[in-house]
Amino acid sequence: MSASEPPGASEQAVVRPIAVDDLGSSQVTVVQDTPHGALAVGISAGKPFALSNRCRHLYAELGKGRVTDDGCLECPWHRALYDVGSGKMVRGPQGYSNPWPAPSRPQPGLAR
């Protein structure tokens, strides 16, 4: 630590989690092992953001969702929307969304 650095400055880590080109079409991804835990990190309206990776509804990984055309982060399970500037939920869950594919053949005990 130099005399011009504030106390603890040398202990602070700079995290550069991912390149913009690695985000893909969803414009968001999960970054593990940050000083704040897992984060949903992405780009919205040309600006970077980082939010908690967990949806408040059923704890889905928000980093596996997508950034919508209006710039919100959408939960991959029930389409709740989050403002990426404040982290607030701006639209609650929108009903059932099946993130897993349906069985390809009839299963015992399942009605068709």
Stockholm file with secondary structure:
# STOCKHOLM 1.0

chainA/1-112         MSASEPPGASEQAVVRPIAVDDLGSSQVTVVQDTPHGALAVGISAGKPFALSNRCRHLYAELGKGRVTDDGCLECPWHRALYDVGSGKMVRGPQGYSNPWPAPSRPQPGLAR
#=GR chainA/1-112 SS CCTTSCTTGGGCCCCCCCCGGGSTTTTEEEECSCTTSSEEEEEETTEEEEEESBCTTTCCBGGGSEECTTSCEECTTTCCEECTTTCCEEECCCSCCCCSCCCSSCCTTCCC
#=GC SS_cons         CCTTSCTTGGGCCCCCCCCGGGSTTTTEEEECSCTTSSEEEEEETTEEEEEESBCTTTCCBGGGSEECTTSCEECTTTCCEECTTTCCEEECCCSCCCCSCCCSSCCTTCCC
//
